[in-house]
Amino acid sequence: MQTTAASTHPAFDVVVIGGGPAGLVAATYLARFRRTVCVVDAGRSRLAKIPRSHNYPGFAEGIAGPQLLLNLREQVARYPIVVEAGDAHRLTHCADGFRIEWSGGEARARSVLLATGASDVEPTMPHVAEAVRNGALRYCPVCDGFEVVGQEVGVIADGPAGVREALYLRDFTDRLTVFLQQGAEAIGDDERLRMREAGIRWVDEPIRSIRVWNGRVTISHRDGESSCDSVYCALGMKVHSDLALQLAARVDDSGYLQVDAHQRTSVPSLYAAGDVASGLNQISVAVGAAAIAAAAIHQQLRTR
């Protein structure tokens, strides 16, 4: 893995923006296709925050997110891939494809793969990172719902989407409470009926504070406190699709980039994989999409 300034290699076949699982796997595939590749990595992959993934294939005891990220970086280092540390802030068309600018440099590319991901909207509480590390605060019931089977679980919500997450968690535990961050007005009668039918309780009073103590989570609201084994935050995600929007790429109602079966966006030669693209937010899905995108990019470049 080269960390040479991209100014000495101003033009690439592909620039991959994002250094998480999707970006690193795509870069590896493209290098093995003998494409010239630059990865621009802002260093904010969600993978680094995962304490341990138990549903990523091949690791029977699970694997810590930071370790998996390190493994992927070490794999990239085996190939002549230029890696630039920086936050890409501008993406424009130029005569031979695209121009990419980031803090500290710029490059041109015939094709671009966006693997910029998304970030979770965090609850207002102290020591969020610590709470995630010890499993008191969780974000992904698809990833780790199995880890809370039968436990007392809270869901922090600010609207119908949070109620849907609680209903999803009902497959893992019947001890569920929805905490409405802004209070009762966040949901309507339909959501209350669905929760009542599923045996899910809720607290109408706005949340005042959240704290973690001895592996338990205490949520303070106007009329008292509630304690849970673990709490899921269902306040949504911020999709990092700004670069694609600079080129008027199409997004769905949630802000995810719309891609076709080959991970192509609505902008020619611009691809997307991982959490920035529409689909299931999972490491394995990001890796699979990266492989599809890299193969499609290689094939497209062969015809240009």
C-alpha positions in Angstrom: 0.0 0.0 0.0 1.6 3.2 -1.1 1.0 6.5 0.7 2.7 8.6 -2.0 1.2 12.0 -2.6 -1.3 11.7 -5.4 0.2 14.8 -7.1 3.0 12.5 -8.4 0.3 10.1 -9.8 -2.4 12.6 -10.9 -4.4 10.3 -13.1 -5.9 6.9 -12.1 -8.2 4.4 -13.7 -10.3 4.5 -10.5 -10.4 6.6 -7.4 -12.2 5.0 -4.5 -13.5 7.4 -1.9 -13.9 5.8 1.5 -11.6 3.4 3.4 -14.2 1.1 5.0 -15.0 -2.5 4.0 -16.6 -1.6 0.7 -13.8 0.8 -0.3 -10.9 -1.5 0.7 -12.4 -4.6 -0.9 -13.1 -2.8 -4.1 -9.6 -1.4 -4.2 -8.1 -4.9 -3.8 -10.3 -6.3 -6.6 -9.4 -3.4 -8.9 -5.7 -3.7 -8.2 -5.9 -7.4 -9.0 -7.5 -6.5 -12.3 -4.3 -4.5 -12.8 -6.1 -1.2 -12.6 -4.4 1.9 -11.2 -6.2 2.8 -8.0 -6.2 5.5 -5.4 -8.1 5.3 -2.1 -9.0 8.5 -0.4 -9.8 7.7 3.2 -11.2 10.1 5.8 -10.6 7.5 8.6 -14.2 7.4 9.8 -15.4 3.9 8.9 -18.3 2.7 11.1 -16.5 -0.6 11.2 -14.0 0.9 13.7 -16.8 1.4 16.2 -18.1 -2.2 16.2 -17.0 -4.0 19.4 -17.5 -7.5 17.8 -19.3 -8.8 14.8 -20.8 -12.3 15.1 -22.4 -12.5 11.7 -19.5 -11.7 9.4 -18.7 -15.0 7.6 -15.7 -17.0 8.6 -15.2 -16.0 12.2 -16.9 -18.5 14.5 -16.0 -16.5 17.6 -16.8 -13.2 16.0 -14.3 -10.5 15.1 -13.7 -7.0 16.5 -14.5 -4.2 14.0 -11.0 -2.5 14.4 -9.3 -5.9 13.8 -11.3 -6.6 10.6 -10.5 -3.1 9.4 -6.8 -3.7 10.1 -6.9 -7.0 8.2 -8.5 -5.3 5.2 -5.8 -2.6 5.2 -3.1 -5.1 5.4 -4.6 -6.9 2.4 -4.6 -3.6 0.4 -1.0 -3.0 1.4 0.0 -6.1 -0.7 -0.9 -4.2 -3.9 0.3 -1.0 -5.6 -2.6 1.0 -4.4 -2.1 4.7 -3.5 -3.8 5.5 -0.2 -4.4 9.1 0.7 -5.6 10.3 4.1 -8.1 13.0 3.7 -11.7 14.1 3.5 -12.9 14.4 -0.1 -15.0 17.5 -0.4 -15.3 18.1 -4.2 -16.2 15.9 -7.1 -16.5 17.3 -10.6 -16.4 16.2 -14.2 -13.3 16.8 -16.3 -12.2 15.9 -19.8 -11.0 12.4 -19.0 -13.5 11.5 -16.3 -13.6 13.0 -12.8 -11.6 15.3 -10.7 -11.5 14.6 -7.0 -10.3 17.1 -4.4 -9.6 16.4 -0.7 -7.9 18.1 2.2 -4.3 18.0 1.0 -4.5 16.9 -2.6 -6.4 16.1 -5.7 -6.5 13.5 -8.5 -8.2 12.6 -11.7 -9.9 9.3 -12.5 -11.7 7.6 -15.4 -14.1 6.1 -12.9 -15.0 6.8 -9.3 -16.4 4.4 -6.6 -18.1 6.1 -3.7 -17.8 4.1 -0.5 -18.4 7.0 1.8 -20.8 5.2 4.0 -23.2 6.6 6.6 -23.1 7.5 10.2 -25.5 6.8 13.0 -27.4 9.7 14.7 -26.2 9.3 18.3 -28.4 9.9 21.4 -27.6 12.7 23.7 -25.7 10.9 26.5 -22.2 10.9 28.0 -19.6 8.3 27.1 -21.4 7.2 23.9 -18.3 5.3 22.6 -17.9 3.4 25.9 -21.5 2.4 25.9 -21.2 1.1 22.4 -18.0 -0.9 23.3 -19.7 -2.6 26.2 -22.9 -3.4 24.4 -25.1 -1.1 26.5 -25.8 1.0 23.4 -26.5 -0.7 20.0 -27.4 0.5 16.6 -28.1 -2.6 14.4 -30.6 -5.3 15.4 -29.9 -7.1 12.1 -26.3 -7.4 13.2 -26.7 -8.3 16.9 -30.4 -8.9 17.8 -29.3 -12.4 18.7 -27.1 -11.0 21.5 -30.2 -9.5 23.3 -32.4 -12.6 23.2 -34.7 -12.5 26.2 -33.2 -9.4 27.7 -34.8 -6.2 28.8 -34.3 -3.8 25.8 -35.1 -0.2 25.2 -35.4 1.6 21.9 -34.8 5.3 21.6 -37.1 6.7 18.9 -38.2 10.0 17.5 -40.9 8.8 15.1 -42.5 5.8 13.3 -39.1 4.4 12.2 -38.1 3.8 15.8 -41.4 1.9 16.4 -40.7 -0.3 13.3 -37.3 -1.1 14.8 -38.9 -2.1 18.1 -41.3 -4.3 16.2 -38.4 -5.9 14.5 -36.7 -6.6 17.9 -39.9 -8.3 19.1 -38.5 -11.4 17.3 -35.7 -11.5 19.8 -37.3 -10.4 23.1 -40.7 -9.7 24.6 -39.3 -7.2 27.1 -39.3 -4.1 25.1 -39.8 -0.4 25.9 -39.8 2.5 23.4 -38.5 5.8 24.7 -39.7 8.8 22.7 -36.9 11.3 22.7 -39.1 14.3 22.1 -42.2 12.9 23.8 -45.7 11.7 22.9 -46.2 13.8 19.8 -43.5 11.9 17.9 -45.9 9.0 17.1 -49.5 8.6 16.2 -52.4 6.3 17.1 -51.4 3.7 14.5 -48.0 3.2 16.0 -49.4 3.0 19.5 -51.9 0.3 18.3 -49.1 -1.7 16.7 -47.0 -1.6 19.8 -49.9 -2.5 22.1 -50.7 -5.5 19.9 -47.1 -6.6 20.0 -46.9 -6.2 23.8 -44.4 -3.4 23.6 -44.6 -0.7 26.2 -43.7 2.9 25.7 -42.9 6.0 27.7 -44.6 9.2 26.4 -42.5 11.6 28.5 -39.4 13.1 26.7 -36.0 11.7 27.6 -34.0 13.8 30.1 -30.8 11.8 30.3 -29.2 8.5 29.6 -26.5 6.9 31.6 -24.6 3.6 31.8 -23.8 2.0 35.1 -22.5 -1.5 35.8 -23.5 -2.7 32.3 -27.1 -1.4 32.6 -28.6 1.6 30.9 -30.8 4.0 32.9 -33.1 6.4 31.0 -34.5 9.3 32.9 -37.8 10.8 31.9 -40.2 13.3 33.5 -42.0 10.8 35.7 -39.1 8.7 36.7 -36.4 6.4 35.5 -36.3 3.1 33.5 -33.5 0.6 33.4 -32.6 -1.8 30.6 -29.9 -4.4 29.8 -29.3 -2.8 26.5 -30.7 0.1 24.4 -31.0 0.5 20.7 -30.7 3.9 19.2 -33.2 4.3 16.3 -32.7 8.0 15.6 -31.7 7.4 12.0 -28.6 7.7 9.9 -26.8 10.5 8.0 -25.9 9.2 4.5 -22.7 10.6 3.2 -23.9 11.1 -0.4 -22.9 14.8 -0.7 -20.2 14.2 -3.3 -22.6 12.4 -5.6 -25.2 15.1 -5.1 -22.7 17.6 -6.5 -23.1 15.7 -9.8 -26.9 15.4 -9.3 -26.9 11.7 -8.7 -30.3 10.2 -7.8 -31.0 9.3 -4.2 -34.0 7.6 -2.5 -36.3 9.1 0.1 -33.8 8.3 2.8 -30.9 9.9 1.0 -29.2 6.6 -0.1 -27.7 6.6 -3.6 -29.8 4.7 -6.1 -27.7 2.0 -7.8 -28.4 -0.7 -10.4 -27.5 -4.4 -10.2 -23.9 -3.4 -11.1 -23.7 -0.7 -8.4 -23.9 2.1 -11.0 -25.4 5.4 -9.9 -27.4 7.5 -12.3 -24.2 9.4 -13.2 -22.1 7.6 -15.9 -18.9 6.0 -14.6 -19.8 6.8 -11.0 -20.4 3.8 -8.8 -21.4 3.3 -5.1 -21.1 0.5 -2.6 -21.6 0.0 1.1 -23.8 2.0 3.4 -24.0 5.1 1.1 -26.0 3.0 -1.4 -29.5 1.8 -1.1 -29.8 -1.7 0.5 -29.1 -3.5 3.7 -26.4 -1.9 5.9 -24.3 -4.9 6.6 -20.5 -5.6 6.3 -21.0 -8.7 4.2 -23.4 -6.8 1.9 -20.9 -4.0 1.5 -18.1 -6.4 0.7 -20.3 -8.2 -1.9 -21.4 -4.9 -3.5 -17.7 -3.8 -3.7 -16.8 -7.0 -5.6 -19.7 -6.4 -8.0 -18.8 -2.7 -8.5 -15.1 -3.5 -9.1 -15.9 -6.1 -11.7 -18.3 -3.8 -13.4 -15.8 -0.9 -13.4 -13.1 -3.1 -14.9 -15.4 -4.3 -17.6 -16.5 -0.7 -18.4 -12.9 0.5 -18.6 -12.0 -2.2 -21.0 -14.5 -0.8 -23.5 -13.4 2.9 -23.2 
